[in-house]
Amino acid sequence: MTDRDIGMEILERIKEIKRHKSGDVQLKSTTLANPSPAQIIRKKLELSQASLVVALHGWQLKSTLLI
């Protein structure tokens, strides 16, 4: 495990957002189109509803562990 100060990281990001809003710094931003309904995504991936739920749950767990 690394010794991270999550509270300090959050405060730094809040300060960065404030600087961005005031125009002092330019942050990368991405505009996303409206997401497709889950049925269309499942069809494209050829997954059942249960399989998609399992895949998303696994992805969520991995994302949470990286924090």
Contact map, one row per residue, 1 for C-alpha under 8 A:
1110000000000000000000000000000000000000000000000000000000000000000
1111000000000000000000000000000000000000000000000000000000000000000
1111100000000000000000000000000000000000000000000000000000000000000
0111110000000000000000000000000000000000000000000000000000000000000
0011111110000000000000000000000000000000000000000000000000000000000
0001111111000000000000000000000000000000000000000000000000000000000
0000111111100000000000000000000000000000000000000000000000000000000
0000111111110000000000000000000000000000000000000000000000000000000
0000111111111000000000000000000000000000000000000000000000000000000
0000011111111100000000000000000000000000000000000000000000000000000
0000001111111110000000000000000000000000000000000000000000000000000
0000000111111111000000000000000000000000000000000000000000000000000
0000000011111111100000000000000000000000000000000000000000000000000
0000000001111111110000000000000000000000000000000000000000000000000
0000000000111111111000000000000000000000000000000000000000000000000
0000000000011111111100001000000000000000000000000000000000000000000
0000000000001111111110000000000000000000000000000000000000000000000
0000000000000111111111000000000000000000000000000000000000000000000
0000000000000011111111111000000000000000000000000000000000000000000
0000000000000001111111111110000000000000000000000000000000000000000
0000000000000000111111110000000000000000000000000000000000000000000
0000000000000000011111111000000000000000000000000000000000000000000
0000000000000000001111111100000000000000000000000000000000000000000
0000000000000000001111111100000000000000000000000000000000000000000
0000000000000001001101111110000000000000000000000000000000000000000
0000000000000000000100111111000000000000000000000000000000000000000
0000000000000000000100001111100000000000000000000000000000000000000
0000000000000000000000000111110000000000000000000000000000000000000
0000000000000000000000000011111000000000000000000000000000000000000
0000000000000000000000000001111100000000000000000000000000000000000
0000000000000000000000000000111110000000000000000000000000000000000
0000000000000000000000000000011111100000000000000000000000000000000
0000000000000000000000000000001111100000000000000000000000000000000
0000000000000000000000000000000111110000000000000000000000000000000
0000000000000000000000000000000111111000000000000000000000000000000
0000000000000000000000000000000001111101100000000000000000000000000
0000000000000000000000000000000000111111100000000000000000000000000
0000000000000000000000000000000000011111110000000000000000000000000
0000000000000000000000000000000000001111111000000000000000000000000
0000000000000000000000000000000000011111111100000000000000000000000
0000000000000000000000000000000000011111111110000000000000000000000
0000000000000000000000000000000000000111111111111001000000000000000
0000000000000000000000000000000000000011111111100000000000000000000
0000000000000000000000000000000000000001111111100000000000000000000
0000000000000000000000000000000000000000111111100000000000000000000
0000000000000000000000000000000000000000011111110000000000000000000
0000000000000000000000000000000000000000011111111111000000000000000
0000000000000000000000000000000000000000010001111111000000000000000
0000000000000000000000000000000000000000010000111111100000000000000
0000000000000000000000000000000000000000000000111111110000000000000
0000000000000000000000000000000000000000000000111111111000000000000
0000000000000000000000000000000000000000010000111111111100000000000
0000000000000000000000000000000000000000000000001111111110000000000
0000000000000000000000000000000000000000000000000111111111000000000
0000000000000000000000000000000000000000000000000011111111100000000
0000000000000000000000000000000000000000000000000001111111110000000
0000000000000000000000000000000000000000000000000000111111111000000
0000000000000000000000000000000000000000000000000000011111111100000
0000000000000000000000000000000000000000000000000000001111111110000
0000000000000000000000000000000000000000000000000000000111111111000
0000000000000000000000000000000000000000000000000000000011111111100
0000000000000000000000000000000000000000000000000000000001111111110
0000000000000000000000000000000000000000000000000000000000111111111
0000000000000000000000000000000000000000000000000000000000011111111
0000000000000000000000000000000000000000000000000000000000001111111
0000000000000000000000000000000000000000000000000000000000000111111
0000000000000000000000000000000000000000000000000000000000000011111
